[in-house]
């Protein structure tokens, strides 16, 4: 049975889609947070308050890493940028781990091993 007809291919594909979808959704929320803070949006406005409250649990673990930079009334929240990078790397790691379960043929495995040996 080749990798294209393996019963594990479709579930792995769907799982990677879910991981990237959730990562993209989180990244969009964090981008909104970053630009609202940068633009000095009113934190009492409904949309701004919603974005800040929903994004807080995701930036809070990184909040003590960097100081917030204020330039001419604009806030540059470096912790949000760090959170975006970390969550992207985590998603990449999860997808890579899932893809390790993909069925491969012996020739594919041999070629991949040969490529790995040549790059080291």
C-alpha positions in Angstrom: 0.0 0.0 0.0 1.4 3.4 -1.0 1.3 6.6 1.1 -1.4 8.1 -1.1 -3.9 5.2 -0.3 -3.0 4.7 3.3 -5.9 4.9 5.8 -3.9 7.3 8.0 -3.3 9.9 5.3 -6.7 11.7 5.4 -6.9 11.8 9.3 -3.4 13.2 9.4 -4.2 15.8 6.8 -7.3 16.8 8.7 -5.4 17.0 12.0 -2.7 19.3 10.4 -5.5 21.5 9.0 -7.1 21.8 12.4 -3.7 22.7 14.0 -3.0 25.4 11.4 -6.5 26.7 11.6 -6.3 27.2 15.3 -2.9 28.7 15.0 -4.1 31.1 12.3 -7.1 32.1 14.4 -4.9 32.8 17.4 -2.4 34.8 15.3 -5.2 37.0 14.0 -6.5 37.7 17.5 -2.9 38.6 18.6 -2.4 40.8 15.5 -5.5 42.7 16.4 -4.3 43.1 20.0 -0.9 44.3 18.8 -2.3 46.9 16.4 -5.1 48.1 18.8 -2.4 48.7 21.5 -0.1 50.3 18.9 -2.9 52.6 17.7 -3.9 53.6 21.2 -7.4 52.2 20.9 -9.9 53.0 23.7 -9.7 49.9 26.0 -13.3 50.6 27.1 -14.7 50.2 23.6 -16.5 46.9 23.2 -14.4 45.5 20.4 -11.1 46.5 21.9 -12.2 45.2 25.3 -13.2 41.9 23.7 -9.9 41.5 21.9 -7.9 42.3 25.0 -9.8 39.9 27.2 -9.8 37.0 24.7 -6.0 37.5 23.9 -4.9 38.0 27.5 -4.6 34.3 28.5 -2.3 33.8 25.5 0.0 36.8 26.1 0.1 36.6 29.9 2.7 33.9 30.1 5.1 36.1 28.2 4.2 39.4 29.9 7.3 39.6 32.1 9.8 38.9 29.3 9.9 42.4 27.7 8.9 45.8 28.8 6.2 47.6 26.9 7.6 50.4 24.7 5.7 53.7 24.4 6.6 56.0 21.6 4.6 59.2 21.1 1.5 57.7 22.6 1.8 54.4 20.7 2.3 51.2 22.7 4.6 48.5 21.2 3.8 45.4 23.1 6.7 43.1 22.4 5.2 40.3 24.4 2.4 40.0 21.9 5.0 39.6 19.1 6.9 37.0 21.2 3.6 35.1 21.8 2.9 35.0 18.1 6.3 33.6 17.3 6.1 31.0 20.1 2.6 29.8 19.1 3.7 29.5 15.5 6.7 27.4 16.5 4.5 25.2 18.7 2.0 24.7 15.8 4.9 23.8 13.5 6.2 21.3 16.0 2.8 19.7 16.5 2.3 19.4 12.7 5.8 17.9 12.3 5.0 15.4 15.1 1.8 14.4 13.4 3.5 14.0 10.1 5.9 11.5 11.6 2.9 9.1 11.7 2.4 9.3 8.0 2.8 6.0 6.1 5.9 6.0 3.9 7.1 3.4 1.5 10.6 1.8 1.8 12.0 3.8 -1.2 10.6 7.1 0.3 12.2 6.3 3.7 15.5 5.4 2.1 15.6 8.6 0.1 14.7 10.7 3.2 17.5 9.0 5.2 20.0 9.6 2.4 19.0 13.3 2.3 19.4 13.6 6.0 22.9 12.0 5.8 24.0 14.4 3.1 22.9 17.5 5.0 24.9 16.6 8.1 
